[in-house]
């Protein structure tokens, strides 16, 4: 993934130029403004890497994926090119003073994995043969967030950057989730009850009061994403997206015409 190309900036761009390009693209492609969620996520990931000086240096100057100690990570079948495309590359850094190697990689997870927490198995090849390392994905991890795992190997740590894939139902903004809810204009006028399934799988009943305005936001407190290393949760925001039914009786149309202001 070419982060410079995504943001439309040169490799010699200044931090201010990178930030300006990010803000412009993020505003254009934000899902709340009808933008594509996948495109917005790409823009966010690109800025997460280029907007941070340390990450930018690591991106501009990747280190060979094999370590002096003879370790290498393998994430399944496929060529090295496939592995780099899927996980963004694996780098190894060696601390000469402490004698500790730090492996760095990127792992894709689904939003539900970030909600529930899960385990990921990474296949490791050493001079003694293959082995599997299991890591815990913490609840509430953010896309672009890095987690350091220590003591997985003798004299070696693992630094994992998690990339949370976009979800069709939920648009994540920090710990809050936003979801579009189609609703008939008549239901907004007369009032109704709708059922919504949260990311936890819980179905909740939501009351729509009479004369509710289009595009109103309804908040389900505590039904969003967990806050990492905390017992707190964000909120679920329902965005009411009104539509006009295809079949409306002429009698209803006549009444609406008479009451039209």
SEZA-714630 format. One record per residue: residue number from 0; x, y, z of N, C-alpha, C in turn. Coordinates in steps of 0.2 Angstrom, whole numbers. Layout:
<vofis>
(vofi NUM,(X,Y,Z),(X,Y,Z),(X,Y,Z)),
...
</vofis>
This chain:
<vofis>
(vofi 0,(4,-6,0),(0,0,0),(4,6,0)),
(vofi 1,(4,11,-5),(8,17,-6),(4,22,-2)),
(vofi 2,(6,24,4),(3,29,8),(4,36,5)),
(vofi 3,(9,37,2),(10,44,-1),(5,45,-7)),
(vofi 4,(4,39,-11),(0,40,-16),(-7,41,-14)),
(vofi 5,(-9,37,-9),(-16,38,-6),(-18,45,-4)),
(vofi 6,(-13,48,-1),(-14,55,2),(-12,60,-4)),
(vofi 7,(-9,58,-9),(-8,62,-15),(-2,67,-13)),
(vofi 8,(3,65,-9),(9,70,-8),(15,67,-10)),
(vofi 9,(20,71,-10),(27,69,-12),(30,66,-6)),
(vofi 10,(35,61,-7),(39,58,-2),(43,64,2)),
(vofi 11,(44,69,-1),(48,75,3),(43,80,6)),
(vofi 12,(36,78,6),(31,83,9),(33,84,16)),
(vofi 13,(31,90,19),(32,92,26),(26,89,30)),
(vofi 14,(27,89,36),(22,87,41),(15,91,40)),
(vofi 15,(16,97,39),(10,101,38),(7,100,31)),
(vofi 16,(11,98,26),(8,97,19),(4,90,20)),
(vofi 17,(7,85,24),(4,79,25),(-3,80,28)),
(vofi 18,(-3,83,34),(-9,85,38),(-14,88,34)),
(vofi 19,(-12,93,30),(-17,97,25),(-20,92,20)),
(vofi 20,(-16,88,17),(-19,83,12),(-24,78,16)),
(vofi 21,(-22,76,21),(-26,71,25),(-33,74,27)),
(vofi 22,(-33,80,30),(-39,84,32),(-44,85,26)),
(vofi 23,(-41,86,20),(-45,88,14),(-48,81,12)),
(vofi 24,(-44,76,11),(-47,69,9),(-52,66,14)),
(vofi 25,(-50,67,20),(-54,64,25),(-61,68,25)),
(vofi 26,(-61,74,24),(-67,78,24),(-72,76,17)),
(vofi 27,(-68,75,12),(-71,73,6),(-74,66,6)),
(vofi 28,(-71,61,9),(-73,54,9),(-76,51,16)),
(vofi 29,(-77,56,20),(-80,54,27),(-87,50,26)),
(vofi 30,(-88,44,29),(-94,41,28),(-101,45,30)),
(vofi 31,(-100,49,35),(-105,54,37),(-108,58,31)),
(vofi 32,(-103,59,26),(-105,64,21),(-106,60,14)),
(vofi 33,(-107,53,15),(-109,49,10),(-103,46,6)),
(vofi 34,(-97,47,10),(-91,44,7),(-90,36,8)),
(vofi 35,(-85,33,4),(-84,26,4),(-80,25,11)),
(vofi 36,(-83,20,15),(-79,18,21),(-72,15,20)),
(vofi 37,(-72,11,15),(-65,8,14),(-60,13,12)),
(vofi 38,(-62,18,7),(-58,23,5),(-56,27,11)),
(vofi 39,(-60,29,15),(-59,33,21),(-54,29,26)),
(vofi 40,(-55,23,27),(-50,19,31),(-43,19,28)),
(vofi 41,(-43,19,21),(-36,19,18),(-33,26,20)),
(vofi 42,(-37,31,19),(-34,38,21),(-32,38,28)),
(vofi 43,(-36,36,32),(-34,36,39),(-28,32,41)),
(vofi 44,(-27,26,38),(-21,22,39),(-15,25,36)),
(vofi 45,(-16,28,30),(-10,32,27),(-8,37,32)),
(vofi 46,(-12,41,35),(-10,47,39),(-8,44,46)),
(vofi 47,(-10,39,48),(-8,36,54),(0,34,54)),
(vofi 48,(2,32,48),(9,30,47),(13,36,44)),
(vofi 49,(11,41,40),(15,46,38),(14,52,43)),
(vofi 50,(9,53,47),(8,58,51),(13,57,58)),
(vofi 51,(15,51,59),(19,50,65),(26,49,62)),
(vofi 52,(31,53,65),(38,53,62),(41,47,63)),
(vofi 53,(40,43,69),(43,37,70),(41,32,65)),
(vofi 54,(34,31,64),(31,27,59),(33,28,52)),
(vofi 55,(34,35,50),(36,37,44),(43,35,42)),
(vofi 56,(47,35,47),(54,33,46),(55,26,45)),
(vofi 57,(51,22,49),(51,15,48),(48,13,41)),
(vofi 58,(43,17,39),(40,15,32),(44,17,27)),
(vofi 59,(48,23,27),(53,25,22),(59,21,22)),
(vofi 60,(61,18,28),(67,14,28),(66,7,31)),
(vofi 61,(62,2,27),(61,-4,30),(67,-8,31)),
(vofi 62,(67,-12,36),(73,-16,38),(71,-24,36)),
(vofi 63,(76,-27,34),(76,-34,32),(72,-38,36)),
(vofi 64,(67,-43,34),(63,-46,38),(66,-52,42)),
(vofi 65,(72,-54,40),(76,-59,43),(80,-56,49)),
(vofi 66,(80,-59,55),(84,-57,60),(91,-60,61)),
(vofi 67,(95,-56,64),(102,-59,65),(102,-66,69)),
(vofi 68,(96,-67,73),(96,-74,76),(93,-79,72)),
(vofi 69,(91,-78,66),(89,-83,62),(81,-84,62)),
(vofi 70,(77,-79,65),(70,-80,65),(67,-77,59)),
(vofi 71,(61,-80,57),(57,-77,52),(50,-79,53)),
(vofi 72,(45,-74,51),(38,-75,52),(35,-77,46)),
(vofi 73,(30,-82,46),(27,-84,41),(19,-85,43)),
(vofi 74,(15,-81,39),(8,-81,40),(4,-85,36)),
(vofi 75,(6,-91,34),(2,-96,29),(6,-96,23)),
(vofi 76,(2,-99,18),(4,-101,11),(5,-94,7)),
(vofi 77,(8,-94,2),(9,-88,-2),(16,-86,-3)),
(vofi 78,(17,-81,-8),(24,-79,-9),(25,-73,-4)),
(vofi 79,(32,-71,-3),(34,-66,1),(30,-59,-1)),
(vofi 80,(29,-58,-8),(25,-53,-10),(18,-53,-7)),
(vofi 81,(15,-59,-7),(8,-59,-4),(8,-58,3)),
(vofi 82,(13,-60,7),(13,-59,14),(14,-51,15)),
(vofi 83,(18,-48,11),(19,-41,12),(13,-37,11)),
(vofi 84,(9,-39,6),(3,-36,4),(-2,-37,9)),
(vofi 85,(-3,-42,12),(-8,-44,17),(-6,-40,24)),
(vofi 86,(0,-41,26),(2,-38,33),(6,-32,33)),
(vofi 87,(8,-30,27),(12,-23,27),(19,-24,28)),
(vofi 88,(22,-30,28),(29,-31,29),(30,-33,36)),
(vofi 89,(36,-36,37),(38,-38,44),(45,-36,45)),
(vofi 90,(47,-32,50),(53,-29,51),(56,-32,57)),
(vofi 91,(63,-31,58),(66,-34,64),(71,-28,66)),
(vofi 92,(71,-26,72),(75,-22,75),(79,-25,80)),
(vofi 93,(86,-23,81),(90,-27,86),(93,-21,90)),
(vofi 94,(92,-22,97),(95,-18,102),(101,-20,104)),
(vofi 95,(107,-17,102),(113,-20,103),(115,-20,110)),
(vofi 96,(113,-14,114),(114,-14,121),(111,-19,125)),
(vofi 97,(105,-20,124),(101,-25,128),(101,-32,125)),
(vofi 98,(103,-33,119),(104,-39,116),(97,-42,115)),
(vofi 99,(92,-38,114),(85,-40,113),(82,-38,106)),
(vofi 100,(80,-43,102),(77,-42,96),(70,-40,96)),
(vofi 101,(68,-36,92),(61,-34,92),(58,-35,85)),
(vofi 102,(54,-39,84),(50,-41,77),(44,-36,77)),
(vofi 103,(43,-33,71),(38,-29,70),(33,-32,64)),
(vofi 104,(27,-32,65),(22,-34,59),(16,-31,60)),
(vofi 105,(12,-32,55),(5,-29,55),(0,-34,53)),
(vofi 106,(-6,-34,57),(-10,-40,57),(-17,-37,56)),
(vofi 107,(-21,-39,51),(-28,-37,49),(-33,-41,54)),
(vofi 108,(-38,-37,57),(-43,-41,61),(-49,-38,59)),
(vofi 109,(-55,-41,60),(-62,-38,59),(-64,-34,65)),
(vofi 110,(-69,-30,64),(-71,-26,69),(-74,-30,75)),
(vofi 111,(-77,-36,74),(-80,-40,79),(-74,-43,83)),
(vofi 112,(-68,-44,80),(-62,-46,84),(-60,-41,89)),
(vofi 113,(-60,-34,87),(-58,-29,91),(-64,-28,96)),
(vofi 114,(-70,-30,95),(-75,-29,100),(-74,-34,106)),
(vofi 115,(-74,-41,103),(-74,-46,108),(-67,-48,111)),
(vofi 116,(-62,-46,107),(-55,-48,109),(-54,-56,106)),
(vofi 117,(-49,-57,104),(-48,-64,101),(-40,-66,102)),
(vofi 118,(-39,-72,99),(-32,-74,99),(-30,-75,91)),
(vofi 119,(-24,-74,90),(-21,-74,83),(-15,-79,83)),
(vofi 120,(-15,-84,79),(-9,-88,79),(-4,-86,73)),
(vofi 121,(2,-84,75),(7,-83,70),(12,-88,69)),
(vofi 122,(13,-90,63),(18,-96,62),(25,-93,62)),
(vofi 123,(30,-96,66),(37,-94,66),(41,-99,64)),
(vofi 124,(46,-97,60),(51,-101,58),(58,-99,61)),
(vofi 125,(61,-104,64),(68,-103,67),(73,-108,64)),
(vofi 126,(79,-108,66),(84,-113,64),(82,-119,66)),
(vofi 127,(78,-120,72),(76,-126,74),(70,-129,71)),
(vofi 128,(67,-125,67),(61,-128,63),(55,-123,65)),
(vofi 129,(49,-125,62),(43,-120,63),(40,-121,70)),
(vofi 130,(37,-116,72),(33,-116,78),(28,-111,78)),
(vofi 131,(23,-111,82),(17,-106,82),(17,-102,88)),
(vofi 132,(16,-95,87),(16,-91,93),(8,-88,93)),
(vofi 133,(5,-88,99),(-2,-86,99),(-1,-79,103)),
(vofi 134,(-5,-74,100),(-5,-68,104),(-13,-66,105)),
(vofi 135,(-14,-62,110),(-20,-60,112),(-22,-53,109)),
(vofi 136,(-27,-53,106),(-29,-46,103),(-34,-43,108)),
(vofi 137,(-32,-38,111),(-36,-35,117),(-42,-32,114)),
(vofi 138,(-47,-32,118),(-54,-29,117),(-53,-21,116)),
(vofi 139,(-56,-18,111),(-56,-11,110),(-50,-8,106)),
(vofi 140,(-45,-13,104),(-39,-11,100),(-41,-6,94)),
(vofi 141,(-38,-1,93),(-39,4,87),(-35,2,81)),
(vofi 142,(-38,4,75),(-34,3,69),(-28,7,69)),
(vofi 143,(-22,4,68),(-16,8,68),(-12,8,75)),
(vofi 144,(-16,5,80),(-13,4,87),(-8,-1,87)),
(vofi 145,(-2,0,91),(3,-5,91),(3,-8,98)),
(vofi 146,(4,-14,98),(4,-18,105),(11,-22,105)),
(vofi 147,(14,-21,111),(20,-25,111),(19,-31,115)),
(vofi 148,(22,-37,113),(22,-43,116),(29,-45,118)),
(vofi 149,(30,-46,125),(36,-48,127),(37,-55,129)),
(vofi 150,(43,-58,129),(44,-65,131),(41,-70,127)),
(vofi 151,(39,-69,121),(36,-74,117),(42,-78,114)),
(vofi 152,(48,-76,114),(54,-79,111),(60,-77,116)),
(vofi 153,(65,-82,116),(71,-80,120),(74,-74,117)),
(vofi 154,(75,-69,122),(78,-62,120),(75,-59,114)),
(vofi 155,(68,-59,113),(65,-56,107),(58,-54,109)),
(vofi 156,(56,-48,107),(49,-46,108),(46,-45,101)),
(vofi 157,(39,-44,101),(35,-44,95),(31,-37,96)),
(vofi 158,(32,-33,91),(27,-27,90),(22,-28,85)),
(vofi 159,(16,-28,87),(11,-29,82),(7,-23,81)),
(vofi 160,(6,-21,74),(1,-15,73),(-5,-18,70)),
(vofi 161,(-11,-17,73),(-17,-20,71),(-21,-15,66)),
(vofi 162,(-23,-18,61),(-27,-14,56),(-34,-17,56)),
(vofi 163,(-39,-13,59),(-46,-15,59),(-50,-14,53)),
(vofi 164,(-52,-19,50),(-55,-19,43),(-62,-15,44)),
(vofi 165,(-64,-11,39),(-70,-8,39),(-76,-13,39)),
(vofi 166,(-81,-11,42),(-87,-15,43),(-93,-12,39)),
(vofi 167,(-97,-16,36),(-103,-13,32),(-108,-10,36)),
(vofi 168,(-109,-13,42),(-115,-10,47),(-113,-5,51)),
(vofi 169,(-106,-5,53),(-104,-1,59),(-98,4,56)),
(vofi 170,(-99,10,57),(-94,15,56),(-91,17,62)),
(vofi 171,(-85,15,64),(-81,16,70),(-78,23,70)),
(vofi 172,(-80,27,76),(-76,33,77),(-74,33,84)),
(vofi 173,(-68,32,85),(-65,30,92),(-69,25,95)),
(vofi 174,(-72,26,101),(-76,20,104),(-83,20,102)),
(vofi 175,(-86,25,98),(-93,25,96),(-94,22,89)),
(vofi 176,(-99,19,88),(-101,16,82),(-107,20,79)),
(vofi 177,(-107,21,73),(-112,24,69),(-115,19,64)),
(vofi 178,(-122,19,64),(-125,15,59),(-131,18,56)),
(vofi 179,(-132,17,49),(-138,20,45),(-144,16,46)),
(vofi 180,(-149,19,48),(-156,15,49),(-161,18,44)),
(vofi 181,(-163,14,39),(-168,16,34),(-175,17,38)),
(vofi 182,(-179,22,37),(-185,22,40),(-190,26,35)),
(vofi 183,(-196,24,35),(-201,27,31),(-203,34,34)),
(vofi 184,(-204,39,29),(-206,45,31),(-212,45,35)),
(vofi 185,(-217,41,34),(-223,40,37),(-222,38,45)),
(vofi 186,(-217,33,46),(-215,31,52),(-212,37,56)),
(vofi 187,(-209,42,53),(-206,47,57),(-212,52,59)),
(vofi 188,(-217,52,54),(-222,57,56),(-227,54,61)),
(vofi 189,(-229,48,61),(-233,45,65),(-230,42,72)),
(vofi 190,(-224,40,71),(-220,37,77),(-221,29,76)),
(vofi 191,(-216,26,78),(-216,18,78),(-210,15,82)),
(vofi 192,(-209,9,82),(-204,6,86),(-200,2,81)),
(vofi 193,(-193,2,81),(-189,-2,77),(-185,-6,81)),
(vofi 194,(-182,-11,78),(-177,-16,81),(-171,-16,78)),
(vofi 195,(-165,-15,82),(-159,-14,80),(-154,-19,84)),
(vofi 196,(-150,-23,80),(-145,-28,83),(-139,-24,83)),
(vofi 197,(-136,-24,90),(-130,-21,91),(-124,-25,89)),
(vofi 198,(-118,-23,90),(-112,-27,88),(-111,-33,92)),
(vofi 199,(-114,-32,98),(-114,-38,103),(-118,-44,101)),
(vofi 200,(-123,-42,97),(-128,-47,95),(-135,-46,98)),
(vofi 201,(-135,-41,103),(-141,-40,107),(-146,-36,102)),
(vofi 202,(-152,-38,102),(-157,-34,99),(-161,-30,104)),
(vofi 203,(-161,-23,102),(-164,-18,106),(-170,-15,102)),
(vofi 204,(-175,-13,106),(-181,-10,103),(-180,-2,105)),
(vofi 205,(-181,1,99),(-180,9,99),(-186,12,98)),
(vofi 206,(-189,17,102),(-195,20,100),(-193,26,96)),
(vofi 207,(-197,27,91),(-197,33,87),(-203,37,88)),
(vofi 208,(-202,43,91),(-208,47,93),(-211,50,87)),
(vofi 209,(-218,52,88),(-221,55,82),(-218,62,81)),
(vofi 210,(-218,64,74),(-215,70,72),(-207,70,73)),
(vofi 211,(-204,65,72),(-197,65,73),(-194,67,66)),
(vofi 212,(-189,72,67),(-186,75,61),(-181,70,57)),
(vofi 213,(-181,70,50),(-177,66,46),(-169,67,49)),
(vofi 214,(-165,62,48),(-158,62,49),(-156,63,57)),
(vofi 215,(-161,63,61),(-160,63,68),(-155,57,70)),
(vofi 216,(-151,59,75),(-147,54,78),(-150,51,85)),
(vofi 217,(-150,45,86),(-152,42,92),(-146,38,95)),
(vofi 218,(-146,39,101),(-140,36,105),(-142,30,109)),
(vofi 219,(-138,24,108),(-139,19,113),(-133,19,117)),
(vofi 220,(-134,21,123),(-128,22,128),(-125,15,130)),
(vofi 221,(-118,15,129),(-115,9,131),(-115,3,126)),
(vofi 222,(-117,4,120),(-118,-1,115),(-113,-1,110)),
(vofi 223,(-107,3,111),(-102,4,106),(-96,-1,108)),
(vofi 224,(-90,2,106),(-84,-2,107),(-82,-2,114)),
(vofi 225,(-78,-7,116),(-75,-6,123),(-69,-2,122)),
(vofi 226,(-68,2,128),(-62,6,128),(-56,1,131)),
(vofi 227,(-51,1,127),(-45,-4,128),(-43,-3,136)),
(vofi 228,(-41,-9,139),(-39,-9,146),(-43,-5,150)),
(vofi 229,(-50,-6,149),(-55,-2,153),(-61,-6,153)),
(vofi 230,(-66,-5,158),(-72,-8,158),(-78,-4,155)),
(vofi 231,(-76,2,152),(-80,7,149),(-81,5,142)),
(vofi 232,(-87,7,139),(-89,6,132),(-91,13,129)),
(vofi 233,(-91,13,123),(-93,19,119),(-101,18,118)),
(vofi 234,(-103,22,113),(-111,22,112),(-112,20,105)),
(vofi 235,(-118,18,104),(-120,16,97),(-125,22,95)),
(vofi 236,(-123,25,89),(-127,30,86),(-131,28,80)),
(vofi 237,(-137,29,80),(-142,27,75),(-143,33,71)),
(vofi 238,(-142,33,64),(-143,38,60),(-149,37,56)),
(vofi 239,(-155,40,57),(-161,39,54),(-161,42,46)),
(vofi 240,(-161,37,42),(-161,39,35),(-168,38,31)),
(vofi 241,(-172,43,31),(-179,42,28),(-179,41,21)),
(vofi 242,(-185,37,19),(-186,35,12),(-194,36,11)),
(vofi 243,(-196,37,5),(-203,37,3),(-205,31,1)),
(vofi 244,(-210,28,3),(-212,21,1),(-214,21,-6)),
(vofi 245,(-213,16,-10),(-215,15,-17),(-222,16,-18)),
(vofi 246,(-226,13,-14),(-234,13,-15),(-237,17,-10)),
(vofi 247,(-240,22,-12),(-244,27,-8),(-251,27,-11)),
(vofi 248,(-256,26,-7),(-263,26,-9),(-265,34,-11)),
(vofi 249,(-269,34,-16),(-271,41,-18),(-274,45,-13)),
(vofi 250,(-278,41,-9),(-281,45,-3),(-277,48,1)),
(vofi 251,(-271,45,3),(-266,48,7),(-263,54,4)),
(vofi 252,(-261,53,-3),(-259,59,-7),(-263,65,-7)),
(vofi 253,(-270,63,-7),(-275,69,-7),(-275,72,-1)),
(vofi 254,(-274,69,5),(-274,72,12),(-268,76,12)),
(vofi 255,(-262,73,10),(-256,77,11),(-256,83,7)),
(vofi 256,(-259,83,1),(-260,89,-3),(-264,94,0)),
(vofi 257,(-269,92,3),(-274,97,7),(-270,100,13)),
(vofi 258,(-266,97,16),(-263,99,22),(-256,102,20)),
(vofi 259,(-254,102,14),(-247,105,12),(-247,113,14)),
(vofi 260,(-242,115,17),(-242,122,19),(-239,126,13)),
</vofis>
